[in-house]
Amino acid sequence: MNVGELCNREVIIVEQDATVLEAAKLMRQYHVGDLVVTEKRQGASFPIGILTDRDIVIEIIAKEVDFDAVTVGDVMSYELITVSEEEAIAETIKLMRDKGVRRVVVVNKQGALEGIVAVDDLIDLLAEQMKDIVALISCEKKKEQRKCV
């Protein structure tokens, strides 16, 4: 399985000139903890950064900055970690670990936005796989018990 098969393709985006208040309202409206900051090129959205709820707390609220006085571009993380939609899940996990990030943006071959993968998505996948392994072991035990009787 590759990351393109797992990623959430319903990504909430914002432009860097939006106010932080507008961004916070988007997060609340869509119940998300991050927004991918994009710019339009050739009819596609290209990711240029990410804004998280943590960025807002640390950079705006904790410093008592006026929400309307600051744009997304002022506080977003420009060091955006991206992966190709063809990237393997295992490689994506290693990259996230190495970079110390909980989310990576998924892009196509042209670099345009395709989706996002969060650590929660990976945990859900791994939990499902572990459940299947437990079921396999249980089935194997039942087979063995029938042979022994």
C-alpha angles and dihedrals in degrees: 000000000000130000092255089065092052104037125105106246094191095086120171109223136193135184120243094243093060116107119254088242090058089049092050090051090052090051090051094045094051097032094236133137096213143037125204110228110221143175125209118244126166091348094305134101114244117195115235101165147340133243119203132190086245090058089055093049096045100038103033115017098038090048092044093235119166108256093218093052095062131064128213088250090060095060108020122111108254092188093086118182112213135178132195115252087240093059116119118249092237092054091048091053090050091050092050090049093048093048095040095233131139095205137040128191116233118220136181127237091280092052095251121143116271104159149306134259122205129192088250090062090053093048090051091051094047092046090053091050091049090050089054091050091051090051090050092052091047091051091048091053092051090052091051092049091054091053093050097053 
